[in-house]
């Protein structure tokens, strides 16, 4: 997962052509989405749901794994410097957390302290390094003509936002949407070839994955960039077309529909204008790297809305698995995602492969989130 789009207020209401260049503009509506405005409510430690010693140590370990990356971070650097190195006992961890961090419950203005907790994973799909009749679907790297412009030096409120487009003479125009890329192609390196266009779509949704080659090697790829359009779930299109009910949407049901209706797959894919470009990553058995550029930990790393929760933060999550089994544990905010927007919102990383994909695809649970924040530090603000 990574930052595919950003819900944010429209700054240039009269400059309509610019919208397609700004990741995060809502092309499907003339009304801007309301920004996430969380309420951070200080609570006592005993307000947190109890967790097991194993979950405590695993969640703490996931957070601590990013401390080298956070060494110079103004908020988390000092806390990391004080953190006991692993292995640590549950008692040591509890004492450290209580002595250094304040607990804040997250609330939204309209939904209170409950929010949506989903899941994601690292898929593995069969593929090839060469194109043939069985492998017609290209996995693209970053196009040569994709232009990326950062505006935050002039507009600080746009920190983290990027213009994406291509030059037409001296004019920067919107880049192609997914439908145009799929029909016309782009001048981009091809990293590998897949069998099924739905495999590519799910790779783009997850933001990283592995390609199983005939040689036995699993080639790892990860998010490199994006075409500048907001992500729209293909499942939403199926619901809008009356082809699935909202409560039926899952990765499995989407794939089943695509298998049964191959002639309509291009139409389905075109409903999501976003298109993700990839880069190769070193082969290893560690988890994929999220937006914080540290390996994700199965069951203990989450993607969040960074306007609410800064990357690197330690959270306490209370939700359930799809079968109703409770999950109460500390988790590390180490990733972001285009569909992860809101005050009480998280995407839990479930690992690699089909079993993880089954969990992730069925994960649409209600849950609560508490932010564990360094004492004496100002709470997160708009950024």
N, C-alpha and C positions, 0 to 999 in steps of 0.2 A: 504494500500500500504506500501511497504518497499523496502530495497535494495536487489533485487533478483539477479542482476548482475551488473558488472561494466565494461564499455568499457575502456580499458587502454592499453598502449603499452606493447608488449611482452618483458619480461625481460630475459627469458631463452629459446632462440630459439632452442637450441639443446635438451631440456628436454621435449620432446613431451608428455610423460605420465603425467607430472605435470599439463598440461593444463586442464585436466578434473577435477583437484582438485581445480583450481582457479576459483571462480565465476567471470565471465566476460570474459572468453576466448571465441573466436568465432570459434566453431568447424566446421561451414559451409564454411569457407573460409581460404585460406592460407595467406591472407593479413590481417594485423591488422587494426582494425578500427582507424581512425584518432581521437585523443583526442579532446574534446571540448576546444577550445581556444577562449574565448570571448573577445570582445572589450567593455570596459566600457567607455562611452562617457558622460562627465559631461554636464548637460543641466540645464536650469532654471526651476523653478517650474511651470511657465506658459506654459511649453512645454507639461505638462501632460494633457490628456483629462479630461474635467470637470466631476465631479461625484456628486451625490446627497448627501445631509446631512445624510440621512439614511444609504447609502452605506459607507460613510466616517466613521460614528460611528461604524457600524458593522464590517468593515474591521479592524479598529483600535482595536476594542474589541477582535477580533480573535487573532491579534498579541499580545495584552497585556495579554491575557490569559496564555501565555507561559512565562511571565516574571519571575515567581518564579523559573522555570526551568533554566532560563538564568541568574540568579542572579550572578553567579560566572564566566560567560562567559566574556572573555577579551574584546570582541567587543561590545556585546549587554548589558552586565551587567550594565555599567555606564548609558546607555541610559534608560534602564528599571527603574533604580533608580530615574531618573528625571521625568519619565512619570507620567502624572496626572492619578489618580485612577478613575475608572468609578463610576458613570456616569459623563461624561464630555460633554460640549457643543461642537458643531461643530467648533465654533471659537477657543475654547481652544485647540482642537485637531490640527487644521490647524496651529495655532501659534507654538505649540510644535514641530510639524513635520518640519516646515520651519526653526525653530531656531536650531534644533539639527541634522537634516539629510540633506545630499546632494543627489540630484537626478542624477542617471546615466542611460542612455539608453543602453540596451544590443544589441549587434550586433554579427553576425557570419561572418566568412570570406567569405563564399560562398553564403549565403542567405540574407545578410543585416539585417535589423531590424525586419523582419517578421519571425515568426516561427509557430510551430504546437501547438495548445491548445486542449487537449482532456479532458475527464471527467472520474471520477470513483465514486463508491458509495458503500454502505454497503448492500449486498443482504440479503434477508430472504428466506430460503428454508425449506420445510417440512422435518422432520427427526425424528429419534428415538434414544433412549439410548441403545436399544437392536437390534440385527440383526434379521431380518425376511425376508420373501419372498418379501415384499414391500420395504424393506430398505436394499439392499445388498452392498451399496457403503460405505466403511469406511472412516472416517475423522481421519487422523493419527496425533498423537503427535510426538515429536522428537524421532527417533530411538535410542535404547540403544547403538548401535555400531557406531553412527555418531561421528567422530572425527573432531574437529574444531581447527585450529592452526592459531594464529596471528603471522605475521612475521615482524611487524613494529618496534619491538625493535632492529632488526638487519638491516632491510631495511626500513628506515623512509618513503621512497617514496611509500610504500605499506600500509600506514596508512588507516585504514578502510577496507582493503582487508583481506580475510580469505581463508585459505586452508580448504577444506572439503573432507573427505574421510573416509575409514575404514581400520583398521589394518589387514594385512595378515601376520601373524607372526610378524616380526619386520619391515615390509614394509608398508608404508601408500599408499594405492591404491585409485583410484577414486571410489566414491560411486556409487550405481546403478543409472541409468537414469530412467526417468518416466516409460518407457516401461517395464523395468525389475521390478520395484517396483509394477506395476499394475499386472504383470503376476506371479511373484514369491512371492510377499509380503516382508515385512521386520519385524524385531522384534521391534515393536513400539506400544505404547498404542493406543487404539481406543477410541476417544473422543465421537463419535456419528456415526450414520449410516444415509446415505441419500438414496433417491429413484433413482436419476439419475446421471450417471457419469459426465454429462455436468454441473450439479449443482456444483460438486466438482471442475471441471476445472475453472468455473467462480469464485468460492470462492478463488481459488489459484491466479487467475488473479487480483482480487480486494484486496486480502491480509487480509481481515477480513469479518465477516458477522455474521448473526444470524441464528440459527436453531430452527424452530417452532416445538415444541413438542406437542403431543396430550394433555398433561396436561394443555396447554395454555401458558406455560413458553416459552420464547424466550432465548435460550442458546447462549451466545456470545462467539465467538472464534476470535483469532487474530494470525497473523504471529508469529511463534516461530523460525523457521530456514528453511533451504533449502538444496537441495542435491548437490549444487556446480556447476550445469550446467547453461548456459545462457538461459534466457527466449526467446523462439521463438513463436510468435503469431500463434495460430492455424488457424486464418484467412489467414495468409500468405500461409499455406499449401493448403488451398482450392483454392487460386488464382493460386499457382504453378501447381496444378492438373487440372486447367481449369474448376473448379466446380463453382467458383464465379469470377466476375470481381472485380478488386481492389476497384472501387468506390462503389461496392455493399456491401462490408464487414461491418457488424455491429454485435453486440451481438445477435440481433433478427434473422438475416439471418443465422448466424452460428448455432443457436439452431434449426431453421427450417430445415436446412440441416441435422443436426444430428437426428432429429425426423424422417425425411423421409428416412434416411439411417443408421439404427441402427447397421447393420452388419459391417459398416466401422468406427464406432465411436472409437474402439480401435486403429485403424490406424491413425485417426485424432489426438487422444490424444498423441500417441507415437511421433508425429511430433514435440511436444514441450518437449525437454528432461528435462526441469526444473520441480521439484516437491517440493511443499511447505508443510511444517509440521506446525501444529497449536498448540496453547495452549488455555485453557479456560480463559475467562476474566470475571470480576464481572458483573452481570446483572445490567443494569442501562439504563436510557433513554438518557444519554449523547452520543455524537458522538464517533465513534471508535477512538482509540489512534493511532496516526501516529508514524513516526520514532523519533519524538521529545518527545514522551510519554506524549502528552497532547491531550485532546479530540478535534477532528476535528470539525470545524464550517461549517455547510452547506452553500455553496456558497462563502466562504471566506477563506478556507484553500486550499493550493495547494501542490502537490508533485512536486519536482524539481530535477534537476541534481546538486548534492551537490558539484561537481567539479567547478560549475559555481556560484551557489548561496548557501551560508551556511545556514543550518537549523536555524530557528529563525528569518530570515530576513523579513523585510517588503518590499513588492513589490507593484507596480501599474500595473494592468492588463487591457489591452484594447483588447477585442475580441467580439464575438457574440455568442448567443445561436444558436442551430441548425436551428431555424426558422428565424434567421437573426436579432433578437432583440439585440441591442448593450449592451455590458457589459463593463463598465468603473468604476473600483473600486480598492481600496487598498485590498491586500490579504496577508495572512501570509504563509511563507514557512515552513510547519510543517511536511512534509512527503517526502519520496523518493520512487522510484519504478524501477523495472527492465527494463521497456520499456521507462523510462523517461530519455533520454540522449540527450544533445545538448545545444547550447548556448542560444537559445530563445525557451524554451520548458517548458510547465507546464501542469499539470493534475489537473483539478478543481474538488473538492469534492462536490457532489450534494446531499448527504444525504442518507437516508435509505429507502429501499423498491422499489416497482415496478416503481413508477413514477420517482424516482431518477434514477433508472436503465435505463429507457427509454431515459432520457436526457443524461446520461453518455454514453450510447451505441451509440448515434447518434452524439456525440460531436467530430468533427474533423475539427476544425476551424482554420483559420489564425489569428494571434494576435501579439501584441507587449508587451514587458515587460520592466519596468523600476525598477531598484534597488534603494531603499531608504536606504542610508548607513550613519552610524554615522560620523559626521564631525571630521576630524583629525585622523581617523582610516585608516590604510593601506587597500587598496582594496583586495578582495579575490585573492589568488594565488593558484597554484596547491597544492592539498592536498588529 
